Amino acid sequence: MPILSFEFSKDLKASVEYVTKERGDDDEFHAEDCMKESAVDNFKAVKTLHNKEGHNQTLNLVQSWHPKEANMKTPEQFNELGRELVSRLFPGHQYVIRTHTDKGHIHNHISINTIHQETGARIQNEKKLKNGKGFLAWMRSENDKIALENGLSVLHKDAHAREAKIPFSVQKMERNKKDSIYIAMAQGGDFARELATSYDEYTDILSAFGITARVEKKNITYFYQGYKKGIRGKPHRALWDKKRLEEAFKANDEKFKNHPDLRAQLRGQIEELKNSPTLVWRDGNGKPRQPGITGKDYSKFTPQARKGKKQWHESDKELHESIVPISEIKKARTASIFDYCKKEKIPLIKNANGESVLKGREYIMVGEFGWKNTRNKAQGSLIEFMRDHKGITTLQAISRINNNPNLLLLEKHFGEQRTKFKLLYIPKSEEQGLETSLKRLGYFLQTQGVNPRAAQSLLSRKNAQVTSKGAIRLYPADKHTGAFEFEEHESGKFQKKKLGKVQSPFYSEKGTGSKAIVFTDPLSFMAARGSDPFRASSGGKSVLALFDSGADVVDQFVAGNPHVKTLQFVSPHGRSFSKGELDLFENLKSRYHAYGIQIETKGLDQALKREGPDLSR
């Protein structure tokens, strides 16, 4: 069920930076008609354009969903729901949106520029809108429509407290603003509770996830790896309470008794299954019994806590006591995280202490067999690492790591058990792989009259990027504060969109002569330069390729090349100069006249034939 709240803010910088800042527990980000790195400046530019720099600067929305719906969609899809909301409510406004998944309820933070980009109209908190609804009621109505359209529930119209109840453990974590060990313990507890039929099974499975459970007569105390202080189970109600656990053990026995061969199937070929046509079902003491639960004491437990000293072995008792082989969890926990990162192309770097950390998430330390999130204190093995990276279940991760598909028989019979939130967030690259990028970029360049072999140089210099959705982005030479994005439509044509603000040239080369050839856009420059656009030019002329027509960039170039006395602007590839470009030339002529600098315009063929540097090879 969607929950929506809002506030207006006069602090533009704080509002936007809260959304754009990497927090570590963030998952999905999107910027509309601006760039993440320069969103504050982009918002200000629109306000300045319309002379509306006062009053409320941003409208900030928090759009969240109930924890029970957290697994119904991916973070990317929840992010798209936020984008859909803004597009319906405030089309034409810049905004930034980030999806947070670090709490029990997945939610979007959205910061919207109050000034419309084209009309200059301001978003205002009106008590009554044209449709008769108040401002908040209007927004919530649209939010509910989007939820229903996407298979999510909505709150009853009288339930506008609009605050979902989240697990006690998450509330405590949120108040403390630090450790997420409660989440890790809840996940381990969920996994164990769904499979165990006794306290001994339950504590065995927990111990495989670094959690020690000391079962007592009236309560359970849980200890997370690396923490001396335990957590009592009773205050945490359903997740930890003995009564609920014993009810779960009995329910699991009921489920499993209908599949007496499941334990053997999960382990593949074992001698008992080979030699006996009928599998013997044993009780908690290893004694044979008929499939059923009559007379079983679910309150029975081993008094002494297991403190990580248990020897791991597949004894006959262990095979029959646990529906999931503890040895399979143990095996998966000793798999190499380094090998997985290499296979999945997850970049690791060294920090100042020489420790391996995730690039882009440097607070996540990675070892051969374990990882630790130094911010929320959670830690684990490849099981949790792969689970959170792939968005799969714990059992699916164990199955993949051990290459044991038999384990998935549990999910086939009893359904998937997905975690509500993640312990770590592994950066997702927006880029395609190199081979795919080369093909896609080469195709795009060819449609624009550019030699497709130039794709190699563009990618290696990071002047271009192919996003995961196949869009092409061209960046300036030194700073990625802005870009041109080209998205292919059904017609086969690429539509150009400007992202952010660019104050750098696409390419600049300092020559020795008094003339410089200037291209007004990147594609015209590359069309003239052949398969290697960034090679050094011959003839002693300087070369400037503008990213976006702007006098400031030309001023910087002239200041850095005082020997240049003539700027030859070359007509764009496949078209004539635009009005904006012609206005730029007239502006530069009047500005540079006093300095003896001439402005000339030539067609590309004419420039190459008569006076241009060797650009065609």
N, C-alpha and C positions, 0 to 999 in steps of 0.2 A: 504494500500500500504506500503511495507516495506522500511524502510530507514536505511542505514548502514553507519557508520563512524568508523574510527579506529585511534589509535596512538600507537607507541611503547614507552615503559617506561623503564628507568634504575633504577627506585625506586620500587623494588619488594614488599617491605613491604607495602608501601602506596597503590599501585595498588590492591594488593590482599585484604588488610584490608578494602578498600573502598567497595568491593563487599561482603566480609564476615561479616562486621559489621552490627549489628542490628540497623536499622535506625527508625523503628517504622512505616514507610509508605511502608515497603517492604512486599511482599506477598509470593513469591515462591523462594526457594533456592535449588541449586543442586551443589554438588562437585564431580568431576570425578577423580577417582584414587587418592584421597586425602581426608582429613577430614577438615571440616570447622574450627575447633579449632586449627589445626596445619598446615594449608595449606601453610603458608609461609615456614615453616621448610621442608614440603614435597617437595615444588618446589626447595628449595635449595639443598636438598639431591640428586635430579636428576642431577642438574648442577654440583655438586661436583663429582658425580659418573663418569661423562663424562669429567671432568676437563674443564668445560665451564662456569665459574662463572662471566665472564666479559660481556661487550657489553649490548645489550638490554635484559632486564630481562623478560618482559611480553609484549604480544600483547593484547591491550585492545580494545574491540569492543563495540559499542552501536548500538543495533538493535531495531528499534522502528516502530510503526504503527500509522496510522492516527486515530484521535479521533473517526471518524465514524465507525471504525472497532474494537473499544475497546470492544464492547459487543458481537462480533461474536464468541469469544472463551473465555474460562476461563483463569485466570492467569497461572494455571498449564499447559494448552495447549500452551500458548505463551512461557512459559519456555521450553517446549519440542521442540518448533520450534528453539529456540536458541541452544539447545543441538544437534539437527539434523544438524544445520549449522556447528557447530564445528566438528562434526563427519565426515562431508563430506570434509571440508576444511583442517582440521589438525588432522587426526586420530592418536592416540597414544600419544597425548599431554595431560598433566594434565590441568584442568581448573576449575574455579568456576564461577557460573552464578546466578544472582539474578534478579528477575522480579520486577520492580517498577511500581506501579499503582497509585502513589500519584499525578500525573500530568495528563493533558488532554490526552496525548498520552502515551499509555502503552508501556513500553520499557524494554529491557534486558541490563544489564551491564555484560560483560563477560571479565574475565582476564585469559589469556592463557599462560602457561609456554612456552617460546620460544624454549626450548630444548626437543627433542623427548625422551621419557622414555627409549626406547630400542636402537635406533641407535645413539642418541646424535646429530642428525641433528638439525640445527638451522633455525627457521623461519626468513626469510629476506624479506625486502621490495624491491622486484625486479621490475624494470621498465617494463620489458617484460618477460612473462612466456612462457612456451613451447607452450601453446595454442594461443599465439600471443596477449593475453590480458595483460593489466597492472594489478598490484597487487589488487588495489581497484576494478577495473572493473570485475576481476575474482571473487572476493568475492561477489560483488553485483549481478553478474549473478547467482551464486548459491543461493543467498538469494531470488532472484526473482522466481527461479524455485520452491523453497520450498513454497513460498507464493501461487503460482498458484496451486500447488499440494494440498494445504489445503484450497482452496476456497477463497483466499484473492486476492486483486487487486495488480497491480504493476504500478510503475510510467512509463510514456512514456520515451523512451530512451533519449530524448532530455531534459528531466526535471531533470537533475542531480544536481539541487540545493539541492535536498534531504532534504527539511525542511518542514514539514507539518505545516499548519496554525492552531493554536489552539485558543480557545476562549479568548477574551480579559481578562476576569476575571481570567483565569488560567495564562495568561502571567503576569498579575499584581501580582498574588500570588507568582509566581516563582521568580520574581524580588525582591519582599519583603522578600522572604525566611522565612516567618513566618505564618501569619494567613490564614486558609483555609475557612474562613467564606464565601468567594465568591463562593466556591464550594457548600456549604450548601445552600446558598441563590439561586444559580442557580438550584439546585435540587428541592427546594421547588417551585421556579418559574415555572420550567418545568411541575411539577405535577399539579399545579394550572392552568396553561395556557391550558393544554390539556383537562381540564374539565369545566372550567368556561365559562359562557355566558354573564357575566357582570363584571364590576369593583368590585361591592359589593361581588359577589361570589368569585372573585379572591382574594380579600383582606381577606375574611373570611377563605378561605382555607390556605392562607399564615400564618395567625395568629395562626392556629392550629399547625404550624411547628416552632413557635417562631419567625416569621418574621412579622414585622409591615410595611405596605405600606401606605405612605401618598400620596394620589392621588391629584395632582394639575391641574390647567388648561392646562399647557404645559408640565408637567413632572411628574415623580413619584420619591419619595425618599423612600429608603428601610432602615429599621433598624433591625439589627440582635440582638437576645437576648443577653443582657449583654453589648452591645455597644451603646454609646451615639451618636457617629458620624454616620450619615447616608450616603448612597451611592446613587447618582443620577442615574436614569435609562438610560438617553439618551446616555451617552458614551458607554454603554454596548450593544448598538444596539439591535439585535433580541431578546435577552433574556428579555430586560426590556423596550424597547421603546413603548410609548403609541400607536402609529400608528399600530405597529405589533400586540400588544395585542388586539386592537379593531378588527383587521382582524381575529385574532384567535377566539375571542368571536363569531363573525358572522359565521365562519366556523364550530364551535362547535354547534351552533344552527341548522345549516344545517344538521349536522350529527344526532343530537338528535331528530329532528322533524320526522325522519323516524321511530323512536321507541318511540311513545308517552307513552307507558306503562312501559318504562324502569325505570323511577323514582320510581314507585310503586313496581316493582319487586325487586329493590335494597333494599327496606326497608322491604320486606317480606309482612306480613299481616298488612295492615292499614285499618282503617274504611272506607275510601273513596273507596278503591278498592273493599271492601266487599259489599258496599251499592249501588255502581254505576257501571253499565256495561261499561260505557265510561269514561275514565279518562279526567278530565278537565285540559287543559293546561293554565297556567297563566303567565302573563307577570311579569316584575320586580317589579311592584307595587302590585302584588297579584290579579290582575283583570283577570277574565276569558278571553281567546282569543283562536282562532283556532290554531291548530299546524301550525306554520309558523313564519316568521320573518319580515313580512312586517311592515314597519314604526317604527321598534325598534331603539331607540337611544343608540348606543353602547358607546358613549362618556359620558353618564350620570354616575355620581358617587356620593357617599355620601361625602361631603366636609371634615367632621371631621375624622381624623385618629382613628382607633381602637387601643388602647394602652393596650390591654390585659384585659380591664375591662368589656368586653361584657359578659353577662350572657348566659350560654349555655342551650338552651332548644329547643325542637322539635316543634316549632310553625308551624301553617299551612303555613305561608309565607316561613319559612326556608325549609320545605319539598318540596316546589315547586320551590324555587329559585335555589337550588343547586342540580346538578345531583348526587353528592356524599353527603350523609348525613354528615354534619360537626360533628354531635354527634358520628358517628362511629370513626372518627379520634380522637376525644376527649377521647372516651372510650379506644381506643388502647394505647393512650399516658399515661394512668393511670395504665397500666398493669405492673406487677412487673418484673424488670430485674433480680433480685436475683432468683426468681422462674425459670425464663428461663435458667439462667446459671446452676442451679442445675439440671434441666431436661436434658440439652444438655451436661452436664459434662464439662462446661467451668470453669477452676479453677480460683478462686479469692483468693487474699492474702491481708494482712494488711500492709500498708506502715508504715514508722516511725511515722507518725501522727495519726495512727489508722484508716486510711481511706481505704475502699475497693478498690482494683485496680486489673486489669487483670494480671494474672501471665504470665510473658514473654512480657507484654506490660504495665509495671508499670506506665507509664505516662497517661494511660487511667483510670480515676477515675469513679467508678460505685456506684450509689445510688439506692435506691429502685425503683424510677420511672424515673431516668435520668442518663446520662453519660456525661463525658466531656473529650475531648482529650486535655491535657494540653500543647501539643506541637503545634498543629495547631489551637487550640482555638475552634474547632467545638464541638458542643454538641447536644444532642437530647434525644429521649425516646427509648422505646423498638422497635418502628417502624423501625428507622434507624439501631438499633443494630441488629435486626433480619434480616433486608433486606441485610445488608452488610455481616453478618455471613453466611446466607444461599445462597447469590447470587441471590436473587429474586427481584421482583419489589416492589415498595412502596405499591401498591394496594394489592399485594399478601400478604405482611406482615400484613397489616391491616386486611385482610380477615382471615388469620390464627390466629392472636391474638384474634379476636372477634368471631372466629368460625362462620363466616358469609360468606358462599360461594356465596351468591347472589351478592356480590360486584364484583366477577370475571366476571359477565355478561358484564361489561364494556370492559374488555379485549377480551371477546368473540366477541363482536361486532366491536371494534375499534382497537384491537391489544395491545401488551404489550408496556409499556413505561419504559425502563430500564435506570438506571443511568450510566453515562460514567465512573465515578470513585467513590471510596469509601471515606467515612469520617473517618472510623476507621477500623483497621485490627485486627481481633481476632485470636490469635495463633491457628494454626491447629496442633493437635497432630499427630506425625508420627506413633503413636502406635495404635494397635488394642485394643479393649476392653479387660478386664481381662479374661472373659470367652473364647472369641475367641482366645486370645493369649495362654492360657493354652492348648487348643486343638491343635492349630497349632504347638506350640513348642514341645508338647508331641509327636506329630506325627514325627516331625523332629528328635528328640532324639532317638525315636525307630528305625528309619532308620539308625542311626549311632551306634547302639548297646548300647545305653544308656537307663537306666530305665526312662520311660516317666514321672514317678512321680517326677523326679528331676526338672521338669519345674516349679513347685511351688517355690522351693528354688531359682532358677535362677532369676525368675521375681521379687520376693520380695527383693532380694539383688541388683537388677538392673544390674546383670551380663548378662542379655539377654533382647532382645526387639524383638517384632514382628511388622514389619512396616505395614503401611496401605496397602501396595501391597503384603503382605504375606511373605516377605523375613525375614530371621532369622539373627539377629546380636548378636554376643557374644562380651562382653566387658571385659577388665581387671578389677582387683579388685577395684582400687581406682580412676582411671582417664579414662574418655571417650574421649581421644585424638585419639584413633584408635579402630578398630574393625575388626572382621572377619564377612563377610556377606555371607550367604548361600541362593542362589536363586534356586528355583525348576524349572527345565526345563521340556519340554514335555515328555521326557523319564522317568520322575519320579525321576531322580537323582538330587542331590543338587550340584550346582557348587559354589566353594569357591572363594571369592575375598577379598583381604586385603584392608582395608580402613585406611588411615592415618598412623601414626607412634606410636608404642606402646613401652613404656619403663617401664612397670610394669608387674608383674606376674599375672596370672589368679587367683591364690590362693596361699597363704603362711601361714604356721602354724609353730610356734616355739615349739619344743619339748625339752626334757631334755637330751636325749641320744646323743651319738657321731656319729650316722648315720642319714642321711636324705634320703628320697626317693623322686626322682625327675621325674615328667612327662613332656614330651617335647611338649605336646599340650593339650588344654582344654578337648577335647572329650575323650582322653585316660584316663585322670584324672577322669572324670565323669563316664566313663564305669566301673572303678574300685571301685567307691564309693557308688554305689547303688542309692536308692531313695532320700537320703539326703547327697549330696556330700560335704556339708560344715560343717558337724558335726565335733566335736573334735575327733581326732584319739586316739587310745589306743596304748600302748607299748612304749611311751616316745620318739618316733622318730619324727623328724621334717618332714614336707611335703612341697614340692614346685611344683606348676603346672605352667610351663612356658606358656605364651600366644603365644610367637613367639620365636624360638630358637635364643638366643642371650647371649653372655658372660657377658654383662654389668649387666643384671638382676641377673645372678648367682653370680656375684661379690658382688652385694648389699646384696643378701641373706647370703652369707658366712660371709660378714663383720658384719651382724647383728646376726649371730649365731656362735661365735668363738669356741664353744664347739664341733661343727660338724667337724669330721675328715674324714668322708667317704660320698661321694655322689653316691647313687645308681640310675642310670638312667634306667627307666623302658621302655621296648620296647613299641612303640605305639600300641594301640588297633587295631588288624586286619591287621597290616603290620609290616615290619621290619624297622630298622632305615634307614633314608635317608642318602645320601652322605653328605648333609649339617649338619645333626645331628652328624654323625661320625666325621666330621671335627671339630665340636664344642668340642667333647670329647677329641680329640687329643690336641686341643688348651688349654683346661682346664688342662689336665694332665701336660703339660709343665709349665703352669703358677702356678699351686698349688703344684708342687713337692717340691719346696723349703719350703713350709709351712706345709709339712707333711700331706696334704689332698689327699686322694685316690679317683680315679674315677673308678666306676664299672658300668657295663652294664648287665642287666638281663632281661629275658623274664618276662612278667607280671605274669604268673602263678607261675614261680619260685620265684619271689620276694614275692608274697603273701604267698606262702607255707612255705618258709624258714625263711625269715627275715622281711618281710613287716609288717606294722601295720595292724590292722583289718580294711580292706578297703571294704570288700565284703558285709557287712550287710546293 
